[in-house]
Amino acid sequence: MATTPSEPGDGRPDPRQNAVMNERRHLINLAYRLLGSLAEAEDVVQETYARWYALPPRQRDDITSPGAWLNTVTSRLCLNVLSSARVRRETYVGEWVPEPLPEPTEWNAGPSDGITADPADRVTLDESVNMAFLVVLESMTPAERVSFILHDIFRYSFAEVAEILGRTPAACRQLASSARGRIRVAQAPATPVAWQADIIRNFKQAWEAKDINALIGLLDPGATAIADGGGAAGALLRPIEGAPQIVRFLVNLAGKLGRLTLLERTVNGRPGLIAQQDGVTVSVYAFDIAGDRIKHIWAVRNPAKLRPWTAGPTALGDPG
């Protein structure tokens, strides 16, 4: 990322420069929600800063609110990425699942192994980053997604959203309303996290034991399993629907998991599982639970999406 000196000529700290750099955490939070990909979010934020530093110094000095400028540019870049991503994902090999966010904790533990991360790299873990929510966002048009995220999650006014989208405030209000309708239709009432953890732990134990009856009892009869392998060998190309079909697949897969270890880990703010081979994460599993049954399973095996898990977890912080 392009940088400039953080101190003015007299050696004193430059508050304006610090304020600009301190926006990075917020921009990553924004871009991840808009794109569903941490890698793409980081690329967009890097491009935003490159554009900021490419401005002539006098033009930068004339910008009264650098934070607002950075947020506007990031949002517009995300809109462009979303528009092109829809085309790219139509040619994606197999199913596309949002990139899972790692957290260096087990479900009920504190930070592990003394791992820390630059606060600028954190993404908030709340309802707007759980996998089920991100999957619904993928069904929206780019304009719906941007309007909804900017207004409902980040509290932009519709006038500000309109400036970014190049539409009227009334049109942006309608887009956000349409997006809210999609969320209401798709989302089941939230199950308490402690309850979710018990269900996923039971699922893990039943899977390891190849207990067919227990697995079927934990799955909703109409459950769906989706795997994103990015074209990797052996990856599922289509969703598996129905509890018996999913269990059959899981039991067959368990026979191939000889050297794999299943671990309880937080995935996008909710209890999930990871599969490791020789200490390296090779699969991440996120779940959607309705009542006391698992309704959706999302498995990510695409090596590109697992880089944050293999290179070291990314700590997650507050919305900013």
Phi, psi and omega in degrees: 000139179293143179225162173230162179303142184269001180233143177287181186299334182274004176088354179279150177302144180261102183302323181295317178296317179298320180297321179297313182291329180290348177287344189301318180301313180296320181295322177296317177303313181296310186294324179296317180294325180287329188250336183071016180218120180293322180297314179293323178298315180296321178297317181296316181294322177298318178295323178300313179292324177300319179291323178298312183284345176281345178293143173302141183310320181294322179293321176298319181295334181280349179279113186288330180232089179303323180299315179296320178298313181297318180294320179295314181296316179301315181296318180292321177297319178297321178299318178295318180295318179299319181296318179283330181296326180300323178288315182296322183285341174291335179256005180295139180283113182085198182276142176258127178239140178307150182291124183286143180265126178278151173224134186280044179221155165278178187301316186245018183252166174274186179305135185258149172060020178066020183289131175232165179217154175302125180306334180294339183265001185280148174236132183296139173262103174213191185296340182275005173233004176291154190298319181299320180294315180296325179295320177296320179302327181294339181277352183272158171289158177306319181293320177298314183297314181295315180300313182295310183297313182296317184278308188281327182265317185255004171062033170289148173286159178293335175295319178291319178297319181299321179296322181288318184275344184072033179232177179279155176304323180296320179294321180292323176299319179293321178299315180294323179295318178298320179295319178299322178298320177297319180297314182299319182292322189274332189265132174274161176305140184294136174266135180308141185301320180298323178292317177302316181300318179298317182295316181291324177295317177297322178298314179301313182294320179293323179293316179297325181274355184056040181273096186298314182297318179295318180297315179298323179292337181269345183260141171296141181307327180259024183301156178231137175242130180234133179239133178249103179254355180060029181088005180297151181301134177083000181285150175289138178261342181223155177297153173255128184243138178099135183302312181300319180294320179294316181297319178301317179295316182297318181293319177296321180294324181300330178293341179260002185264028185310317184258009181265147178240127177269130182235145177277117181219152175285130179235114182051045173083001180229159178302130179216188179228151170232150175250128180242147175232118183054039176081001180251131180288123181245347177208145175233133183242124174247151187228151171239125186243130175243117184067241180244022180233148176279122184262323180223143172235128175243121179248127179248120180238355179299115183305326181295326180278348181261002182303317178299334180280328182270333181274348183131136185297154176257118178291154186234138187236210186273161176294144182219000000 
